[in-house]
Amino acid sequence: MVSRRVRDIEYAIRDIAVIADQVKKKGKKVYHLNIGDPLKYDFKTPKFISEALASASHSGKNFYADSLGVYELREEISKFLKHKDNLDITSDNIVVTMGVTEAIYFLLAAMIEKGEELLIPGPTYPLYINNTKFYDGVPIEYELNEQDDWEPNLDDLRNKITDKTQAILICSPNNPTGVLFNEKKVKKIIDLAGEYNLPVLSDEIYDQITYERNYVSPASLSKDVPVIGMNGFSKAHLMTGWRLGYIYYHDPENKLLDLKEGIAKLARARLSASSIAQYAAIEIFKTKSNHTVEMVRKLRERRDYSYKRLRQIEGINCVNASGAFYLFPKLDLSGLKKWKNDKEFAIDLLKKTGVCSVYGSGFGKYGEDHIRLTFLPELSILEEVYNHIEDFVR
Ligand SMILES: Cc1ncc(COP(=O)(O)O)c(C=O)c1O
């Protein structure tokens, strides 16, 4: 007695955790490299942010907030987008959501009719596939080319635009590849969207977690094409469990008026995002703190170590991450004959060593023959992990 809608949901990142629990019950130590949650490791929500949450509650901010978001928070986000990306986004072009997750739900609910298509990068974050299908739409993956350091294949993208396409989604820095798209490629995607009169959806959750190159906001590259940004507080401010994010509309030619009204209705229908989380988030913008910079410093060290170890393992090849906290190595399954596919490899690795990765095919067809590993744990744990992987493959 469950709807098709729900039956079809797959989420490999959490599905593999079920097997990890069985392994743990047998008394084996499990290394959770499957979940992109820094708070499961040695990263903590900065104290001033937690204190702001308590103080919001103590001072009585426990009511339903404005459905579009607390005005003062939207004002702060607007100033931040100007400062960070030189964007002119007024607060009435910002909607506060329960994370980027809800932002994606809202956008697809408002944009996708039965049989309509959303272009998403492949390999892909599973939520884009699940949500598009949830609304009876069709997710179409355009290729990220591993030979080209996982940059978008623009010919493939162009070939996949049809009269059913509703939008092109970008996710950079990318999950699962860990790659920050090249600015010129992003500009070309925006031009392509303009040519076909399509909006661009931009998942920017990792924008502040980059290594060698700096992030360039897609909206800042667009003169007239609507770019709908989705961002949040989960990763950069170590608040994954607070469930707070936002949508912003860069809409120079007012093409999104209906969509904006539709999303406002959806926001009203679900009352509001957490009010105390929103009041606390205001303090992030008013307080000088280097917690994000410090997090990136630690992550860079962990990435360098993980990449170095992975490269030394015969039968595994890997493009280095330029953002986020994932590596997405390719398994040479013609050499590693013992395993039929990435799922078998990941499950066997988990059962034999306790190292919990995510099988690449959980990120769509372009993810096959890969596994995703986070580099969130401390170096001493990563050392154990890579010793295990090395022994296992050998
Ligand atoms: C690409 C991407 N978008 C969105 C999310 C979810 O973000 P939020 O916590 O804001 O819902 C994640 C979480 O891992 C992600 O990797």
The ligand as an SDF file (V2000), in Angstrom:
LIG
                    3D

 16 16  0  0  0  0  0  0  0  0999 V2000
   24.9340   18.8550   -4.3150 C   0  0  0  0  0  0  0  0  0  0  0  0
   24.1380   18.9170   -3.0570 C   0  0  0  0  0  0  0  0  0  0  0  0
   23.0360   19.6920   -3.0150 N   0  0  0  0  0  0  0  0  0  0  0  0
   22.2930   19.7690   -1.9080 C   0  0  0  0  0  0  0  0  0  0  0  0
   22.6100   19.0520   -0.7620 C   0  0  0  0  0  0  0  0  0  0  0  0
   21.7300   19.1710    0.4410 C   0  0  0  0  0  0  0  0  0  0  0  0
   21.8730   20.4260    1.0110 O   0  0  0  0  0  0  0  0  0  0  0  0
   20.9840   20.9160    2.2460 P   0  0  0  0  0  0  0  0  0  0  0  0
   21.6100   20.3850    3.4870 O   0  0  0  0  0  0  0  0  0  0  0  0
   21.0710   22.4090    2.1650 O   0  0  0  0  0  0  0  0  0  0  0  0
   19.6110   20.4140    2.0400 O   0  0  0  0  0  0  0  0  0  0  0  0
   23.7450   18.2390   -0.7630 C   0  0  0  0  0  0  0  0  0  0  0  0
   24.0880   17.4500    0.4350 C   0  0  0  0  0  0  0  0  0  0  0  0
   24.9730   16.6420    0.4630 O   0  0  0  0  0  0  0  0  0  0  0  0
   24.5270   18.1740   -1.9440 C   0  0  0  0  0  0  0  0  0  0  0  0
   25.6170   17.4110   -2.0020 O   0  0  0  0  0  0  0  0  0  0  0  0
  1  2  1  0
  2  3  1  0
  2 15  2  0
  3  4  2  0
  4  5  1  0
  5  6  1  0
  5 12  2  0
  6  7  1  0
  7  8  1  0
  8  9  2  0
  8 10  1  0
  8 11  1  0
 12 13  1  0
 12 15  1  0
 13 14  2  0
 15 16  1  0
M  END
$$$$
